[in-house]
């Protein structure tokens, strides 16, 4: 029958009848499938906290908190038990009956650590302390998200509110609030013989004080009323359960905690706690063995485990053994040995873990620890314990070969074990040992068997090694010898792919690397890392050392994929500091030579070598190598090398001087070709067969400074006209062509005239220095004259006289910038290829023999053009004025007069 109102029952009956008639299914409420009950929170006693907090089971006089003071009744003590709680999937209310102590009365839940609350209270500011909340409650609700909610309690058994001005103390105890009330207004009575004015002042003063006190009280009361009565906070760890227990109680029995009721004698617990906290002496000073007190405690713990092997008893014993450091005192077959054996054989994983950790970290191992570990199954030592054991072994004497072999065997077992510790953690322990002892690097570098690992652990190990190879000497050795130098080609490929994956954009390896890094570093690091970079961020390039590094072998590998990957990852490496890597300078130079041989022996030339060489810090050797690449590599890579050298500030001149004479010319050609597509003939001057060639040094310096000299620049660099003419009798026709081209460039003539001029020089019957010079002067003047004839036309003739430096601005016309400008009109410059003149002007012009320029032979003649120029005494100028052509087509000359004035003469095209 369906309960409820009669009309509702009739309606429900009609609905059921209709469903039956229609043939539909009939659901009977009693037959509804019940949902499975929700699991309650897991409640455990924190045994380690209970043992290490010495006063929790003593005859505590009282609990003193910021709001409550709890004083047990006469003949009773307070017991505080730390509780670890794991939330369940639904809310759960923690009341006084959740955890119980036999014979004890539940007092309250303490939501702060009672051993540190008072200390924390002292560190708070006064205002914060006044506003402290009551962290003592009779009950609270735990939510699935790990937060708790509780309300303000106004009653705690045996509790009394602290008498203070703290707001919550006033909110809990209304009497304490009323005590702070200023009461009724004061009645001020005039005293005998008190003057009227004095009385009035006194009355006003007391009334004002009352009003102020009443206002403060009202504000305080409002503040207290406004305080929240319900609180939410994260679940504390642990929560403390506070009980009252008779002082005559001989045992403690706790009910409600997993894994079931726990009973222990109070004397037993105190003995275990005193041993764990070393309240009793552990070692006998005379014998060096266990003290009598410690031996008694061992006997007591053995009896406790034998009589009641409850997990909490086992844990209490294991914590005491660990904290007191008892393992090293055990001997095979004695009482302590048997106790350790009992704990290891027990079903409690936490107790086993604590004791096994002590056995594993006893270095050097004792006969007892060896025997106990030998009898322990592999399954009993979890991966974390395996790591702890490895770290302990690594702290032992690495000079002991047997010890090193045992350590490496242990590490290799963990690395190859499919369910062993993460490979990165094992390798990290080995790195830490190598950091502490340089002598261990060699043994640890050779003994790790990476090839024996299976995927995915192999990839995880490779990722770890690559991640640390830029800074850890041992990881560098692993990368070189064990990974790139592995006889297994797949190992080298995996390593090269891992190195390549450091670059963003590698789509193929992203999922693999992401999974590998999650296994090595944990999900947090790999998840937060940029996809594809795989959290491998090398702070520095990986040092190569000498030429025996296996990366060089990969660079010339017969496998196309392997070789290509090796060149791609070369940018993650460096030759490194020779001294730091333990190699000599000769070995370093040999490494560069080997790299060059590998590079130049491949077609096409691998372009990655340029970037690698350009960032090396040992500039002289790296610059030599870059010059060789520029000289001998394919044109595209040669161009990259020359671009790396131009403007680099490197000692290019020293590197070029070290080249054979013919190669110097070839290098110069490559430099010009990389930037201009074609080299000028003047570069042939680098063919000079001089060990101390000045022009070669000059060219190297120009390249380092980022300058690509024009052909005319080579004139002065080589030493001028005399040295260039001396080359005309050389048997090296390229040198002759370079000399002729440079002479022509100095005269402003292009290379198209080189063949004709070479033929003219070679046709001289008596080619002495004198005849060659005379011929060149004649030819040069003709070139100058031809250029001047090409400049014929109309020009504006201007003369500007600048003030002497010692005169003020008064020199200028109308105070203008200290200049006088004489515009002499438009003149017609005429040249027939031999002479030059200004048509219809009384001035004498000629063509310069040393440069393509126009000479005003007699500057004093300018006075004929404008008599105002006479005041400047141009007649004192004894040398011709030489006008050279500027980039904008003007012809300009300057001279300084005896008076200090600067005269500038210019012919500006009349357009």
C-alpha positions in Angstrom: 0.0 0.0 0.0 1.2 3.5 -0.9 1.2 5.7 2.1 -0.2 9.2 2.1 -3.5 11.0 1.8 -6.6 8.8 0.9 -7.3 10.7 -2.4 -3.6 10.2 -3.4 -3.9 6.5 -2.6 -7.0 6.2 -4.8 -5.3 8.1 -7.7 -2.2 5.9 -7.4 -4.5 2.8 -7.6 -6.1 4.1 -10.7 -2.7 4.7 -12.3 -1.6 1.1 -11.5 -4.9 -0.3 -12.9 -4.5 1.7 -16.2 -0.9 0.5 -16.6 -2.1 -3.1 -16.1 -4.8 -2.7 -18.7 -2.4 -1.2 -21.2 0.0 -4.1 -20.7 2.7 -1.7 -19.5 5.1 -2.7 -16.8 4.1 -2.3 -13.2 6.7 -1.0 -10.8 6.2 -1.9 -7.2 8.1 0.5 -4.9 9.4 -2.3 -2.7 11.0 -3.9 -5.7 12.9 -0.7 -6.9 16.5 -1.4 -7.2 18.4 0.2 -4.3 21.5 2.2 -5.0 24.6 0.9 -3.4 25.4 2.5 -0.1 28.0 5.3 -0.2 31.4 4.6 1.4 32.0 6.6 4.6 35.2 8.6 5.0 38.3 6.7 5.9 39.4 7.6 9.4 42.9 6.6 10.6 45.0 7.4 13.6 48.2 9.3 12.8 50.5 7.0 14.8 53.7 8.9 13.9 52.2 12.2 15.1 50.9 10.5 18.2 54.3 9.0 19.1 56.3 12.2 18.4 54.0 14.4 20.4 55.3 13.5 23.8 52.6 15.1 26.0 49.5 13.8 24.3 49.1 10.9 26.7 50.5 12.5 29.7 48.4 13.8 32.6 47.5 17.0 30.7 46.3 19.6 33.2 44.3 21.5 30.7 43.8 22.6 27.1 44.3 26.3 26.5 43.2 27.8 23.3 42.4 31.4 22.1 38.7 31.1 23.1 38.3 28.0 25.2 40.1 26.6 28.2 39.3 23.0 28.9 40.1 21.6 32.4 39.5 17.9 33.1 37.5 16.9 36.1 39.5 15.8 39.2 41.0 12.4 38.8 40.8 12.5 35.0 43.3 13.5 32.3 42.9 14.9 28.7 43.9 12.7 25.8 44.5 14.2 22.3 44.5 11.8 19.4 45.5 12.9 15.9 43.1 11.7 13.2 43.8 11.6 9.4 40.6 11.7 7.4 40.0 10.9 3.7 36.7 12.4 2.4 34.1 10.2 0.8 31.7 10.8 -2.1 29.0 12.4 0.1 28.8 14.7 3.1 29.5 13.1 6.5 28.9 14.5 9.9 31.5 14.1 12.6 29.9 14.0 16.0 31.0 12.8 19.4 30.3 9.1 18.5 32.4 8.8 15.3 35.6 8.0 17.2 35.4 6.7 20.8 37.8 5.9 23.6 36.6 3.2 26.0 36.1 4.6 29.4 36.6 8.1 28.1 34.3 11.0 27.5 34.5 12.8 24.2 35.1 16.5 24.7 35.6 18.2 21.3 37.2 18.2 17.9 40.3 20.4 17.7 40.7 21.8 14.3 44.2 23.2 14.9 47.3 21.5 16.1 47.2 21.9 20.0 51.0 21.7 20.1 51.6 24.8 18.0 48.4 26.9 18.4 49.8 28.9 21.2 53.0 29.6 19.4 51.1 30.7 16.3 48.9 32.9 18.5 51.9 34.9 19.7 53.0 35.6 16.2 49.7 37.2 15.2 49.0 40.9 15.4 46.9 42.2 18.3 43.9 42.9 16.0 44.1 39.4 14.4 44.4 37.8 17.8 41.3 39.6 19.0 39.4 38.3 16.1 40.5 34.6 16.4 37.8 32.1 15.8 37.1 29.2 18.1 38.7 26.2 16.4 37.1 23.9 19.1 33.8 22.3 18.1 31.5 19.4 19.1 30.9 18.5 15.5 31.5 19.4 11.9 30.5 18.3 8.4 33.0 17.0 5.9 32.3 17.6 2.2 33.5 15.5 -0.7 35.7 18.4 -1.9 37.8 18.2 1.3 36.3 21.2 3.0 34.6 21.3 6.4 31.7 23.3 7.9 31.0 23.8 11.5 29.1 26.2 13.8 29.9 28.2 16.8 29.5 26.1 20.0 28.4 27.8 23.2 29.0 24.8 25.4 32.1 22.5 25.6 32.2 19.8 28.4 34.7 21.0 31.1 35.3 24.1 29.0 35.3 27.7 30.0 35.5 30.7 27.8 38.8 32.6 28.1 38.2 35.9 29.9 39.4 38.4 27.3 38.4 41.1 24.8 38.6 38.7 21.9 35.5 39.1 19.9 34.5 35.5 19.7 35.0 35.0 23.4 32.4 37.8 23.9 30.1 36.2 21.3 30.2 32.8 23.1 29.9 34.2 26.6 27.2 36.9 26.9 28.1 37.4 30.6 31.6 38.4 29.5 30.1 40.9 27.1 27.8 42.3 29.8 30.8 42.7 32.1 32.3 45.2 29.6 29.1 47.3 29.7 29.6 50.8 31.2 26.2 50.4 33.0 23.9 53.3 33.8 25.0 56.9 33.4 26.9 58.2 36.4 25.1 60.5 38.9 27.6 63.2 39.7 27.0 64.9 43.1 28.6 68.2 44.1 31.0 67.7 47.0 31.1 69.9 50.1 33.1 73.1 49.6 33.4 72.3 45.9 33.3 75.4 43.8 30.5 75.6 41.3 32.7 76.0 38.3 34.9 73.0 39.4 31.9 70.9 39.9 30.5 71.7 36.4 33.8 70.9 34.8 34.0 67.5 36.7 30.5 66.6 35.8 31.0 67.4 32.2 34.2 65.4 32.1 32.6 62.3 33.7 29.5 62.5 31.4 31.8 62.8 28.4 33.7 59.7 29.5 30.5 57.8 29.9 29.2 58.7 26.5 32.5 57.7 25.0 32.5 54.3 26.8 28.8 53.7 25.9 29.5 54.4 22.3 32.5 52.1 22.3 30.5 49.4 23.9 27.7 49.7 21.4 30.2 49.5 18.5 31.8 46.5 20.2 28.5 44.8 20.7 27.6 45.4 17.1 30.9 44.0 15.9 30.3 40.9 18.0 26.8 40.5 16.7 28.0 40.7 13.1 30.6 37.9 13.5 29.6 34.8 11.6 28.5 31.8 13.5 29.2 29.2 10.8 32.6 28.6 9.3 34.1 26.9 6.3 37.7 25.9 5.9 39.9 23.2 4.2 40.1 19.9 6.2 43.0 20.2 8.7 45.5 17.4 8.7 45.3 16.0 11.2 42.1 16.7 13.2 42.5 16.1 16.9 39.9 14.3 19.0 40.0 15.4 22.6 38.8 13.0 25.3 38.7 12.8 29.1 40.1 9.6 30.6 40.5 8.4 34.1 44.0 8.8 35.5 43.9 5.2 36.7 43.2 3.8 33.3 45.8 1.2 32.3 45.1 0.9 28.6 43.8 2.9 25.7 41.2 1.5 23.4 40.1 3.5 20.4 37.0 2.6 18.4 35.9 4.0 15.0 39.2 4.3 13.2 40.3 2.0 10.4 41.3 -0.9 10.5 39.2 -1.6 13.6 39.4 -1.2 17.3 42.9 -0.6 18.6 44.0 -1.5 22.1 47.3 -0.7 23.8 48.5 -0.5 27.3 49.3 3.0 28.3 52.6 1.8 29.9 53.4 0.0 26.6 52.7 3.1 24.6 54.8 5.3 26.8 57.7 2.9 26.6 57.5 2.8 22.8 57.2 6.6 22.7 60.2 7.2 25.0 62.3 4.9 22.8 61.2 6.7 19.6 61.9 10.1 21.0 65.2 8.9 22.6 63.9 9.8 26.0 65.8 6.8 27.2 69.5 6.1 26.3 69.9 3.9 23.2 73.5 2.8 23.4 75.5 1.4 26.3 78.6 3.7 26.6 80.8 0.8 27.8 79.8 -2.0 25.4 78.7 0.0 22.4 75.6 -2.2 22.2 72.0 -1.5 23.2 71.4 0.0 26.7 69.4 -2.0 29.2 66.5 0.4 28.8 66.5 0.0 25.1 66.7 -3.8 25.4 63.8 -3.8 27.8 61.8 -1.7 25.2 62.7 -4.2 22.5 61.4 -7.1 24.7 58.2 -5.1 25.4 57.7 -4.4 21.6 58.3 -8.0 20.8 55.6 -9.0 23.2 53.3 -6.4 21.9 53.6 -7.5 18.3 53.2 -11.2 19.3 50.2 -10.7 21.6 48.3 -8.2 19.3 49.7 -7.7 15.8 47.3 -4.8 15.2 48.5 -2.5 12.3 48.7 0.4 14.8 50.9 -1.7 17.1 53.1 -2.7 14.2 53.4 0.9 13.0 54.2 2.1 16.5 57.0 -0.5 16.8 58.4 0.3 13.3 58.4 4.0 14.0 60.2 3.5 17.3 62.8 1.2 15.5 63.3 3.9 12.8 63.5 6.9 15.1 65.8 5.2 17.6 68.1 3.8 14.8 68.0 0.3 16.2 68.7 -1.7 13.0 72.5 -1.3 13.2 72.4 -3.0 16.7 70.7 -6.1 15.5 72.6 -9.4 15.2 71.3 -12.5 13.5 69.0 -14.5 15.8 68.8 -12.0 18.7 65.5 -10.5 20.0 65.8 -7.4 17.9 66.5 -9.5 14.8 63.4 -11.6 15.5 61.3 -8.4 16.0 62.5 -6.9 12.7 61.7 -10.2 11.0 58.1 -10.2 12.5 57.4 -6.7 11.2 58.7 -7.5 7.7 56.5 -10.6 7.7 53.4 -8.7 8.9 50.5 -7.7 6.6 50.8 -4.0 7.3 52.4 -2.3 4.3 53.3 0.9 6.2 55.1 -0.9 9.0 57.0 -3.1 6.5 58.0 0.0 4.5 59.4 1.8 7.5 61.5 -1.2 8.6 62.7 -2.1 5.1 63.8 1.5 4.6 65.9 1.3 7.7 67.4 -2.0 6.5 68.1 -0.7 3.1 69.7 2.6 4.3 72.0 0.8 6.7 75.3 1.5 5.0 77.5 -0.4 5.1 75.2 -3.3 5.4 75.4 -5.4 8.6 75.1 -9.3 8.6 71.7 -8.9 10.1 70.5 -6.4 7.5 71.9 -8.5 4.7 70.2 -11.6 6.0 66.8 -9.9 6.5 66.9 -8.3 3.1 67.9 -11.5 1.4 64.9 -13.3 2.9 62.6 -10.5 1.7 60.6 -11.0 -1.5 61.1 -8.6 -4.4 57.4 -7.7 -4.2 57.9 -6.5 -0.6 60.3 -3.8 -1.7 58.3 -1.2 -3.6 59.9 1.1 -6.2 60.3 3.9 -3.6 62.2 1.6 -1.3 64.4 0.5 -4.2 65.3 4.1 -4.8 66.1 4.6 -1.1 68.3 1.5 -1.1 70.1 2.8 -4.2 70.8 6.2 -2.7 72.1 4.5 0.4 74.5 2.3 -1.6 75.7 5.4 -3.5 76.8 7.0 -0.3 79.2 4.2 0.4 82.8 3.9 -0.6 83.1 4.2 -4.4 86.7 3.1 -4.2 85.4 -0.4 -3.3 85.0 -2.1 -6.6 82.7 -4.8 -5.2 80.5 -2.1 -3.7 80.4 -0.2 -7.0 79.4 -3.4 -8.8 76.6 -4.1 -6.3 75.4 -0.5 -6.7 75.4 -0.7 -10.5 73.7 -4.1 -10.5 71.0 -2.7 -8.2 70.5 0.4 -10.5 70.4 -1.8 -13.6 67.8 -4.1 -12.1 65.6 -1.1 -11.3 66.1 0.4 -14.8 65.2 -2.8 -16.6 62.3 -3.7 -14.3 59.0 -2.9 -16.1 57.4 -2.0 -12.8 60.5 -0.5 -11.2 61.0 3.1 -10.2 60.8 5.7 -13.0 64.1 5.6 -14.9 64.6 9.3 -14.4 64.6 8.9 -10.6 67.2 6.1 -10.8 69.4 8.1 -13.0 68.9 11.2 -10.9 70.3 9.3 -7.9 73.4 8.3 -9.9 73.9 11.9 -11.0 73.7 13.1 -7.4 76.3 10.6 -6.4 78.6 11.7 -9.2 78.2 15.3 -8.0 79.5 14.4 -4.6 82.4 12.3 -5.9 84.2 13.0 -9.2 86.0 9.7 -9.0 82.6 7.8 -9.3 81.9 9.3 -12.8 84.0 6.9 -14.7 82.5 3.7 -13.1 78.9 5.0 -13.2 79.3 6.1 -16.9 80.3 2.6 -18.0 78.1 0.4 -15.9 74.6 1.6 -16.8 73.0 -0.8 -19.3 70.6 1.5 -21.3 70.5 -1.0 -24.1 68.9 -3.7 -21.9 65.9 -1.5 -21.2 62.6 -2.0 -23.0 60.2 0.7 -24.3 58.8 3.0 -23.0 61.4 3.0 -20.2 64.3 3.3 -22.7 62.8 6.5 -24.2 62.2 7.8 -20.7 65.8 7.3 -19.8 67.0 9.0 -23.0 64.8 12.0 -22.3 66.3 12.3 -18.8 69.9 12.0 -20.0 69.4 14.6 -22.8 67.8 17.0 -20.3 70.9 16.9 -18.1 73.7 16.5 -20.6 74.3 20.3 -20.8 75.4 20.6 -17.2 76.1 17.1 -15.7 79.4 15.4 -16.5 77.9 12.0 -16.0 75.0 12.7 -18.3 77.4 14.0 -20.9 79.3 10.7 -20.8 76.1 8.6 -21.0 74.9 10.6 -24.0 78.2 10.1 -25.8 79.2 6.6 -24.9 76.0 4.7 -24.0 73.4 6.4 -26.2 75.1 7.8 -29.3 77.9 5.2 -29.0 75.5 2.3 -28.5 76.0 -0.7 -30.8 72.2 -0.8 -31.1 71.3 1.6 -34.0 67.9 2.1 -32.6 69.3 3.6 -29.4 71.3 6.2 -31.4 68.2 7.0 -33.5 66.0 7.4 -30.4 68.6 9.8 -28.9 68.9 11.9 -32.1 65.1 12.1 -32.4 64.9 13.2 -28.7 67.5 15.9 -29.3 65.6 17.0 -32.4 62.4 17.2 -30.5 63.8 20.1 -28.4 62.8 22.2 -31.4 59.2 23.5 -31.5 57.0 22.2 -34.4 58.1 18.6 -34.3 54.6 17.0 -34.8 55.8 13.4 -35.0 57.4 13.1 -31.6 55.0 15.2 -29.5 52.8 12.4 -28.2 55.8 10.1 -27.5 57.8 12.8 -25.8 54.8 14.0 -23.8 54.2 10.5 -22.4 57.9 9.9 -21.8 58.3 13.1 -19.9 55.2 12.4 -17.8 56.8 9.1 -16.7 60.2 10.8 -15.9 59.2 14.1 -14.4 55.6 13.5 -13.4 52.4 14.7 -15.1 52.7 18.2 -13.8 55.9 19.1 -15.5 55.1 17.5 -18.8 51.5 18.9 -18.9 52.6 22.4 -18.3 55.4 22.3 -20.8 54.9 23.5 -24.4 53.8 20.7 -26.6 56.7 19.4 -28.7 59.4 21.0 -26.6 58.8 18.2 -24.1 60.1 20.2 -21.1 63.7 19.7 -22.4 65.0 23.2 -22.2 68.8 23.1 -22.3 70.3 26.1 -20.5 73.5 25.7 -22.4 74.8 23.7 -25.4 76.1 20.2 -24.7 79.9 20.0 -24.6 81.5 17.7 -27.1 85.1 17.6 -25.8 87.6 16.1 -28.2 87.1 14.5 -31.6 86.3 11.1 -30.1 82.7 12.1 -29.3 80.3 9.7 -31.0 78.3 12.6 -32.5 81.1 12.9 -35.0 80.5 9.3 -36.0 76.8 10.1 -36.4 77.6 13.1 -38.7 79.2 10.8 -41.2 77.0 7.8 -40.6 76.1 5.7 -43.7 72.4 5.8 -42.8 70.8 8.8 -44.4 68.3 9.4 -41.6 70.9 9.0 -38.8 73.3 11.4 -40.6 70.6 13.9 -41.3 69.4 13.9 -37.7 72.9 14.3 -36.4 73.5 17.5 -38.5 70.1 18.8 -37.4 71.0 18.4 -33.7 74.5 19.7 -34.0 73.2 23.2 -32.9 72.5 21.8 -29.4 76.3 21.0 -29.0 79.4 23.0 -28.4 83.1 22.3 -28.5 83.1 23.6 -24.9 85.9 24.8 -22.7 89.0 22.6 -23.3 90.2 22.8 -19.7 86.7 22.1 -18.2 86.3 19.1 -20.5 89.7 17.7 -19.7 91.1 17.9 -23.2 94.2 19.6 -24.5 94.3 22.5 -27.0 95.7 20.1 -29.6 92.8 17.7 -29.1 90.4 20.6 -29.5 92.0 21.7 -32.7 91.9 18.1 -33.9 88.2 18.1 -33.2 87.7 21.1 -35.4 89.8 19.5 -38.1 87.7 16.3 -37.9 84.5 18.4 -38.2 85.8 20.2 -41.3 86.9 16.9 -42.9 83.4 15.5 -42.3 81.7 18.7 -43.5 83.7 19.2 -46.7 83.6 15.5 -47.5 79.9 15.5 -48.0 77.9 16.8 -51.0 75.9 18.9 -50.7 77.8 20.6 -47.8 75.7 20.5 -44.6 74.7 24.0 -43.9 74.3 23.4 -40.1 78.1 23.6 -39.6 78.1 27.4 -40.2 75.7 28.2 -37.3 77.7 25.7 -35.1 81.0 27.3 -35.8 79.7 30.9 -35.6 78.7 30.5 -31.9 81.9 28.8 -30.6 83.7 30.8 -28.0 87.3 29.8 -28.9 87.3 32.3 -31.7 90.7 31.8 -33.4 90.2 28.1 -34.1 86.5 28.5 -35.0 87.4 31.5 -37.3 90.0 29.3 -39.1 87.3 26.7 -39.6 84.7 29.3 -40.9 87.3 30.6 -43.4 87.9 27.1 -44.6 84.1 26.6 -45.1 83.8 29.9 -46.9 86.7 28.8 -49.2 85.8 25.2 -49.9 82.1 24.6 -49.3 79.3 24.6 -51.8 78.4 28.1 -52.9 75.3 28.4 -50.8 77.1 27.3 -47.6 80.1 29.3 -48.5 77.9 32.4 -48.7 76.5 31.6 -45.2 80.0 31.3 -43.9 81.1 34.7 -45.4 78.0 36.3 -44.0 79.0 34.9 -40.6 82.5 36.4 -40.9 81.5 39.8 -42.2 81.2 42.3 -39.3 81.9 39.5 -36.8 84.9 41.2 -35.2 86.7 37.9 -35.4 90.5 37.5 -36.1 89.8 37.0 -39.8 93.1 38.5 -40.8 95.0 35.9 -38.8 92.9 33.1 -40.3 93.4 34.4 -43.9 97.2 34.8 -43.3 97.3 31.2 -42.3 96.0 30.1 -45.7 98.3 29.0 -48.6 99.0 31.9 -51.0 96.6 30.7 -53.7 93.8 30.1 -51.2 93.9 33.7 -50.0 92.8 34.8 -53.4 90.1 32.1 -53.5 88.8 33.2 -50.1 88.6 36.9 -51.2 86.7 35.8 -54.4 84.2 33.9 -52.3 83.6 36.9 -50.0 82.8 39.2 -52.9 80.7 36.6 -54.7 78.6 35.9 -51.7 77.6 39.6 -51.5 77.9 41.0 -55.0 77.8 37.9 -57.2 81.2 38.8 -58.8 84.6 39.7 -57.4 86.6 42.7 -58.7 89.9 41.9 -60.4 91.7 43.9 -57.6 91.1 40.9 -55.3 93.9 39.2 -57.2 96.3 41.3 -55.2 95.8 38.6 -52.4 97.9 36.3 -54.6 100.9 38.2 -53.3 103.5 35.6 -52.2 104.5 37.3 -49.0 104.4 35.6 -45.6 103.7 39.0 -44.0 101.4 40.4 -46.7 100.0 43.8 -45.6 97.2 43.7 -48.1 96.0 40.3 -46.9 96.0 41.5 -43.3 94.1 44.6 -44.4 91.5 42.6 -46.2 90.9 40.3 -43.3 90.5 43.3 -41.0 88.0 44.8 -43.4 85.9 41.6 -43.5 85.8 41.4 -39.7 84.7 45.0 -39.6 81.9 44.3 -42.1 83.4 46.3 -44.9 83.6 45.1 -48.5 86.3 47.3 -50.0 85.7 49.0 -53.3 88.3 48.4 -56.1 89.8 51.8 -55.5 90.4 51.0 -51.8 92.9 48.4 -52.8 95.2 51.1 -54.2 96.4 52.5 -50.9 96.0 49.1 -49.2 98.6 47.5 -51.5 101.1 50.5 -51.2 100.2 52.8 -54.0 101.3 53.4 -57.6 105.0 52.3 -57.3 104.2 48.8 -55.9 101.3 48.3 -58.3 103.5 49.2 -61.3 106.2 46.7 -60.0 103.7 43.9 -60.5 103.3 44.6 -64.2 106.4 42.5 -64.9 105.1 39.5 -63.0 104.6 36.1 -64.6 101.3 35.7 -62.8 98.8 37.2 -65.2 96.1 37.4 -62.6 98.3 39.5 -60.4 99.1 41.7 -63.5 95.3 42.1 -64.1 94.7 42.9 -60.5 97.4 45.6 -60.5 96.1 47.2 -63.7 92.5 47.1 -62.5 93.5 48.7 -59.2 95.5 51.5 -61.1 92.5 52.1 -63.2 90.1 52.2 -60.2 92.3 54.8 -58.6 91.8 56.9 -61.8 88.1 56.3 -61.7 88.1 53.9 -64.7 86.3 50.6 -64.8 87.6 47.1 -65.4 86.5 47.1 -69.1 89.8 48.9 -69.9 92.0 46.3 -68.2 92.7 44.1 -71.3 93.7 47.1 -73.5 96.0 48.6 -70.8 97.6 45.3 -70.1 98.4 44.9 -73.8 99.8 48.4 -73.9 102.1 47.8 -70.9 103.2 44.5 -72.3 104.0 46.2 -75.7 106.7 48.4 -74.1 110.1 47.4 -75.4 112.1 48.5 -72.4 109.7 47.9 -69.4 111.7 49.5 -66.7 110.2 51.1 -63.6 110.8 54.5 -65.2 109.2 53.7 -68.6 106.3 52.0 -66.9 105.7 55.0 -64.7 105.9 57.4 -67.6 103.5 55.4 -69.7 101.0 55.1 -66.8 101.1 58.9 -66.2 100.5 59.5 -69.8 97.6 57.1 -69.9 96.2 58.3 -66.6 96.1 61.9 -67.8 94.3 60.8 -70.9 91.7 59.1 -68.8 91.4 62.2 -66.6 91.0 64.4 -69.7 88.3 62.1 -71.1 86.4 62.4 -67.9 86.7 66.1 -67.8 85.5 66.3 -71.4 82.4 64.3 -70.4 81.8 67.0 -67.7 81.6 69.9 -70.2 78.6 72.1 -69.8 77.1 75.1 -67.9 77.8 75.5 -64.2 77.0 78.1 -61.5 80.3 79.4 -60.2 80.3 80.2 -56.5 82.9 81.3 -54.0 82.2 81.1 -50.3 84.5 82.7 -47.8 84.1 81.3 -44.3 85.1 83.4 -41.3 88.4 82.6 -39.4 87.9 80.6 -36.3 89.2 83.5 -34.1 86.5 86.0 -35.3 83.0 86.4 -34.1 79.8 86.4 -36.1 80.2 90.0 -36.9 82.2 88.9 -39.9 79.1 87.7 -41.7 76.9 89.9 -43.9 74.0 91.2 -41.8 75.1 88.8 -39.0 74.6 85.6 -41.1 76.5 82.5 -39.9 79.9 84.0 -40.6 79.9 83.4 -44.4 80.3 85.6 -47.4 78.9 84.1 -50.6 79.9 85.4 -54.0 77.7 84.1 -56.8 79.6 84.8 -60.0 77.0 83.7 -62.5 76.7 80.8 -65.0 79.9 79.8 -66.8 80.5 77.4 -69.7 83.0 74.7 -68.9 84.6 73.4 -72.1 87.2 70.5 -72.7 88.5 68.9 -75.9 90.1 65.9 -74.1 93.5 67.7 -73.7 92.7 71.1 -72.3 89.9 72.7 -70.3 88.7 76.3 -69.9 85.8 78.6 -68.9 84.5 80.2 -72.0 84.8 84.0 -72.0 86.2 84.1 -68.4 89.6 85.6 -67.5 90.8 82.6 -65.4 93.3 79.8 -66.3 92.3 76.1 -66.0 94.2 72.9 -66.5 93.6 69.1 -66.0 95.3 67.5 -63.0 97.8 64.8 -63.7 97.4 63.0 -60.4 93.7 62.7 -60.2 90.6 63.3 -62.3 90.2 67.0 -61.3 90.1 70.5 -62.6 92.8 73.0 -61.6 92.4 76.8 -61.1 96.1 77.5 -61.7 96.1 81.1 -60.4 93.5 81.7 -57.6 94.3 85.4 -57.6 92.5 85.6 -61.0 89.2 85.3 -59.2 89.5 89.0 -58.2 88.9 89.8 -61.8 85.5 88.2 -61.5 84.5 90.2 -58.4 86.6 93.0 -57.0 85.2 92.4 -53.5 87.4 89.3 -53.3 90.5 91.5 -53.3 90.0 92.2 -49.6 90.8 88.5 -48.9 94.2 88.6 -50.6 93.8 85.6 -52.9 97.1 86.7 -54.5 98.8 85.1 -51.4 97.6 81.6 -52.6 100.7 80.2 -54.4 99.3 76.7 -55.3 96.5 75.8 -57.7 93.0 75.1 -56.5 92.1 71.5 -57.4 88.4 70.9 -57.9 87.3 67.3 -57.5 83.9 65.9 -58.5 81.4 65.1 -55.7 78.6 62.5 -55.7 76.0 65.2 -56.6 77.9 66.3 -59.8 79.6 69.4 -58.4 83.3 70.2 -58.6 84.6 71.6 -55.4 87.9 72.8 -53.9 88.9 74.4 -50.6 92.0 76.4 -49.4 92.9 78.3 -46.3 94.3 81.9 -46.6 97.0 83.4 -44.5 94.3 85.4 -42.7 92.6 82.2 -41.6 89.7 82.5 -43.9 88.6 79.3 -45.7 87.8 79.8 -49.3 85.5 77.2 -51.0 85.2 77.3 -54.8 82.5 75.2 -56.5 81.0 74.6 -60.0 77.4 73.5 -59.6 75.6 72.1 -62.7 73.1 74.5 -64.1 70.0 72.4 -64.6 
